[in-house]
Amino acid sequence: MNTESMLCFHCAQPCPAQSEFQIRYRQAMHPACCAGCQAVAETIINSGLDQYYTQRQQPADRNAPLPTELLEQLALYDDPALQQDFVHTTSGQEKEAALILEGISCAACIWLNEQHIAQLKGVTSVSINYSNHRARIAWDDSQIQLSTILQHIAAIGYRAIPYDHARDEQNWQKQRKSALFRLWVAGLSMMQVMMFVVPIYLAPAGEIEANWLSMMHWGSALLTLPVVLYSCWPFYRNSWRDLRRGRASMDLPVSIGVLVSFFASLYALITDHGEIYFDAVSMFVFLLLGGRYLELKARRSAGAAAEKLVKLVPTFAHQLDTEQRLHEVAVSRLKVNDRIVVKAGEIIPIDGVVLGGSSDVNEAMLTGESLPAHKTSGALVTAGTANLLSPLTIEVLHTGSETRIAAMVRILDQALSQKPRLATIADQIAGWFVFGLLIAAAATYWYWHLHDPLHALPITVALLVVSCPCALSLATPTALTASTGHLAQLGLLVTRANLLETLAKVTDIVLDKTGTLTFGEPRITRTIALNISSERALAIAQSLEQQSEHPIAKAFLAESNTESLPVAQQVQKHAQGGLSAIINQQYYVIGSLAFLAEQIQQAVPEEFELYRTEGSMVALSDGHTWLAAFVLADQLRTDAIATIAELKACGVQLHLVSGDQSSSVQAVAQQLNIQSAIANATPESKVSYMQSLQQQGKTVLMIGDGVNDAPVLALANVSIAMGAGVDIAHAAGDMVLLNNNLSCLPAALALAKKTQSIIKQNLLWALLYNLGALPLAAAGFITPWLASLGMAISSLLVVVNALRLLSRQKRP
């Protein structure tokens, strides 16, 4: 191999003898000296900018090594103890980290980081949310370390830090204040410059003496200087950083327009020849910064769903020590099996089980359920829910990243960071748009320089400024972020936001019965009392069943207040399937009809026989006579009838497909007025039924419990898993219905359709605006200050239009 072939293709520095880094360029392999040069070269080539290597005058600069101090700091992130709060182990050696990226300024920054990180060996997935700059990176810990990933991010000019809500809020406030101060500087400069310029515009030619005119122009130049050097600094920094990586960012036209206008005006002032545009520069920057500041706040509002979930968890807790004394501790220091006390009005900081106390807990922010849930000893509680009435003593089961709310945040982040087809197309258009704009600006300047040199510069600046590729890139992400956040507030957690596009096209809905339309567990539907009141019979039965772990016992205890029940003593569990105990010095026994008939040696009363077909029956006796019987059956959810009626009003076709017996399936179908009902369905037959609908061109939404319906959920165009009883981090559906609340489904369909409508409105507006504004600017009909106003309004309009998705939807 000759000497030239051993030089790095990117930077022309010598390569190691056995270099493992290769760059594929135009069907040939070329050596690279390091992973940094390989990453930059692949980014340039994959971006469609491979012409760079044929047109460059000299090799690119080699990536400067990171400072030793920074390398040492990044290496600390490999410590498992440090990773505990922000790294989640998904399976085996695969880990996932929640990070915040600093230095992001536009959609191009998101693209560059995603492409750069994804090519690292061992990285399995990377997604970045443009609304809040939060990244989720998954990697194989046996192939690459987290510190290595952070080093590669730092090498291209960005910084990744572990996500911490307090630090994120601090960074947001810092970013907001910086943007606001730069805006103030530009605004004050604009007002002062206009004080000098307005008299010049209003006075007849020659009325102002030359020395005064020169003084006013020099004053304008000095007042514009802070705008050019300070207010515009982020534009220069972002443009230069991307140019070094072979990309043209959306800030590049802005930077060129500001610098060309200012220095051309300064040249005209010094030589006393040409037009002066200091007022246009200051006004342009003020309007642009104003629009971006409003856009910044709007994006923050759109991406607030995950932040609201994070804010639910408090920072401190009341820990109960072995001597029953309370101590204030940081929630991050709590461990499994620790005990805490949550007082009335406080937020529960962990997932745990109630050991003592009785209270109502508000789970609305977490599940969408408006009514508080009553919690007593043995009940499970979730981090982020609010204790309303009295103190609860809770044993810690899960903390930090292992809590249910942390799993929700991970799923929501994943959904918000995904890009549907329309967003990908828009990003590609925006990326090439900048290059096309620069070519158009050069052609415009050349034309006007030949025909009207005096106006060539302002027309070219107006062309650079009026363009708005930002609107194209913002059109889809902002709408998806707002829509996904709104759905989370309704109780529907979207795991993949790109499926909202499919949800809007749903024509048919296939519903499982047990666990979906019904509660999926027995409930007391009827009480037949003979020699006792119904209320007393139920209280005695609940007191007996409180001692049992049988699933039927849950039906009796579902709505009871265990503290008010009579105390059962000398409890005895019978092998035949019943319970007996002494309650208020009286013997009672409970069990099946057959068990009690044998115990008391009496035939089953005719009053009980009448209701055998309604469901399973449990009877109560005092050991001598029959006292009461309870009919237990699966019941429709309280919101099922109203929800099904609303879904039918939306125009979708409903199908009930269940593995249950025909009688129960037909009964439910009749109650809900569903015409298409299939009973005795096996998993295979459910899949066949789904395929038959799809072969007819239907777009099918499947709603099931996410366990025995897994095959058909995977096959459906869109699937929703009932989420109350399962770990939502491993739900089979594309969406998870928190708290099994069906009532949000019609609103979800309406919101999905509105989301698609707003995305199309945003894209159409962005395209029409650019197609209309660019020719007008090139023809000289738009001044620089008017162009800056149009650019700011265009981006802001897209974001504000997307924020309409945050408003409560009217039911169809």
C-alpha positions, 0 to 999 in steps of 0.5 A: 500500500502506498504512502498516500493510501495510508493517509486519512481520507478526511484530514490527511493525517497518517493512519495507524498501520492496522487502522480499523476505521474505514470510510466508504466513499463512492463505492470505494473504501478509504482509511480513517485515522480515528473514529472522529474523522470517520464519524464526520466523514460519514455524516457529510457523505450520508447527508448528500454532501459528498461533493465536499471531498471533490471541491475542498481546497485542503484536507479538513481539520482533524478533530482536536482531542478532548481535554484530559479534565473533561475525559476524566469527568466523563469517565465518572459516568460509568460508575454504576452508583452514579448511573442509578438515577438516570440509567435503566437496564432494559434487558441483559447488557442493554441499558438506556439513559435519559440525557439532556443535550446542551447546545441544540439550536435547531432541527439540524442539530437534532439530526446531526446528533442522532446520526452521529450517535447512531453510528457508534458500535454498540448503540442500539437506538437514539432519539432526541425530543426537539421540544425539550432537548431530552435524549434517550440512548440505548446501548449494549454495555458489553460493547460500548461505555456511556462515557464513550458515547458522551465523548463522541457527543462532546467531540462534535460540539455538544454536551450531554448530561444526565437528566435531572429535573432540577438541573433541567429547570435551571438550564431552562431558566438560564436559557430563557433569561439569556434569550430575553436579555439578547432580545432587550439589547436588540430592542433598545438598540432598534428604538435608539437607532430609529430615533436617528433614522426617522428624521433622516427619512422624513426630512427632504433631501439636503435639509440635514447638514452633512456633518449632522447626517454623518454624526447620526449615521455613526451613532446608528453604527455604534448602537447597532454594534451590540446587536451584531456582537452580542444579540446575534452571537448564538447565530454565528456560533451555531453556523460555524459549528455546523459548517465545521461539520460540513452542514449548513444550518438554518442560522447560516442565512441569518448570520450572512444577512446580518454580517453582510448588511452591517459591514456593507453599511459600515463600508458605505459610511466610511467611503460615503458611497452606498446605502446604509441599513443599520436600522434594518439590521437592528429591526431584523434581529429584534423581530427574529429574536422576538419570534424565537423567544415566543417559539421557545416558550411555546415549545416548552408548553407543548413539551410539558407533559413529561415534565408534569409527570416528573414534577409529581414526585417530591424531593424529600420524604418522611422516613420512619426509623426502627424506633418509630421516629420520623426523619426528613430524607432525600427520596433518592436515598430511600431503599426497598423495604424502607418505611415512610409516612405520607401526611394528608395533602402530600404527594406519595414519592415512591411505589409501595404498599400501605402498612397502616392508615386509611385515606383517599388517594387522588390518582387523576394526574397519573391515570386520568381517573377523576374519583379518588381511590380509597387505600387501606392496609395492603393496598398498592400506591404509586409515586406521584399520587396525592394523599388526601385525608389522613396519614399513610404508613407505606413500605417502599417497593420501588424508587427512582427509575423503577417506579411506574411514573418513571416508566411512563416518562420513559415511554412518553419520551420515546413517543415524543422523540420519534418522527413519522413519515411527514416529519422525516420528509420535512426535515429532508426538505429543510436540509436541502432548502438552506443550500438552495437558498444560498445558491438563489441568494448568490444568483439574485445578487449577481442579477441585481448587481448587473442591473441595479447595483444600488439595490443588489445588497438589500434585495439579497439580504431580504431574500436570505432573511425572508426564508423560513426552513424552521417552519418546515422542521417545526411543523410536525414535531410541535404538533405531535408533542402537543397531541401526545401530551394531551393524550397523556393527560386524558389517560392514554399513554402513547408509546409511539407517536408516529402511530397517531397518523394511523390512528386518525385513519382508523375505520374499524375497532376490534374489542376484546370482552373480558378485561376490556369491555368488562372488569375482567373479575367477578363482581357482586351483581345480586344479593338474595337475603332470607333471614337477615338484612342485605346490608348485614349479610354483606358485612358479615361476608366481607369480614369472612372473605377478608381472611381469604386470598381467593380471587372471589374474595376480591369481589366482596372487598372491592368497595368495602371499608375494612376498618368498619367491618366486624372482627372475625375470630377463630377463622378456619379455612375448609379444604372443600372451599369455604370459610368459617369464623366467630363474629360478634359471638356468633358462628358463620360459614361462607362458601359455594352452594354445594359446600354449605348444603353439605355443612348444614345438611339442607337443600338449596332454597328455591330462591337461590336456584332462580339465579344460578344462570346469572353467574357463580353463587356464594352463600352465607349460613349461621351453621343451621339455616341459609341466611343469604346468597350472592351472585358473582359475575363479570360486569360491564365497565361503567363507561362502556355503554356511553363510550361505545355509543360515542365511537359509533357516532364517530363513524367507525365499525365495531367488532366484539371478538372474545374467547368466552362462551356464546351466551355471555358474548351475545349478552354483552353485544346486545347491551352495547348494540354491537352487530358483529360479535364472535364468541369462542375465539382462539388466538389463531381465530382472532388473528384470522379475523383481523387479517380478513378485515385488513384484506378488505382495506380496513385500518383496524384498531385493536383494544385488548388486555395485552396478555392473551391478546398479544398476537392480534395486538401485534397484527393490528394497525394500531393497538391499545393495551389495557394498562391498570393491571400490567407493567406499562413498561412492557405493555404489548400495545402501541398505546396504554390505556391507564386505569382502563378508562374507556371514555377517553377513546372517542376524544383520542380518535378526534384528537388524532384526526385534528393532529393530522389536520394541523400538521398538514396545515403547518406544512402547507403554510410553510411551503406556501409562505416560502414559495410566495415570499422568495420570488417576491424578495428576489424581485425586490418587493420585500425590504429586509425589515419586512422579511425579518418580520415575515420569517419570525411570524411564519415560525411562530404561527406554526408553533401557535397552531400546534398549541391548539392541540393542548386545548380540551377536545369536544366530544364528537 
